[in-house]
Amino acid sequence: QVQLVESGGGLVQFGGSLRLSCAASGIFISIYSMGWYRQAPGKQRELVATITSDGRPNYAEAMKGRFTISRDNDKNMAYLHANSLNPEDTAVYYCNAQKPESAWSSASDYWGQGTSVTVSS
């Protein structure tokens, strides 16, 4: 059974910081691209950041400078550090593990259940 379990969300004041964690089981994330996405009330899910299996991060343009994605393959975890939070960052944040089809395996796409972040105004 593959599971991605997010944690670290909660209520944070305007300008505050959080570290979100994603614990994976059932897979070794070393062969996966990891990502964080978020979905605000009434809006579609949007990309926050991804990080390749060898540690190269990519960010949505609007997220650059305030969000940092990282991973620890030995711990089978991914992280999202969020700084200078504002109410527009209020959303459910989801962890994603993804790999494309290759000569050795089929494509995979896994999602966690999300962790809620609320930023007070």
Summary of the structure (lengths in Angstrom):
residues: 121
radius of gyration: 14.1
end to end distance: 39.4
largest distance: 49.8
contacts: 358
relative contact order: 0.32
helix: 7%
strand: 51%
